[in-house]
């Protein structure tokens, strides 16, 4: 991903957006610090609909019986 300074991004915003739409997002920097990312709307949509790990676990399609029981063996000894 290419980095572009804010002042250059302002001057060439149309080109930066065209590049993002072609699959080449850009990181906008200000005073050497990464401040923002320009990416296509399609990529944004994909990222905004990624479920959290908790939601994936909650959506488990199996039954309770499908989950193996937890081992009752004690953990192995560790020397610290």
Secondary structure, DSSP 8 states (H G I E B T S, - for coil): -EEEEHHHHHHTHHHHHHHHHTT--EEEEETTEEEEEE--HHHHHHHHT---HHHHHHT--S-GGGS-----S-------
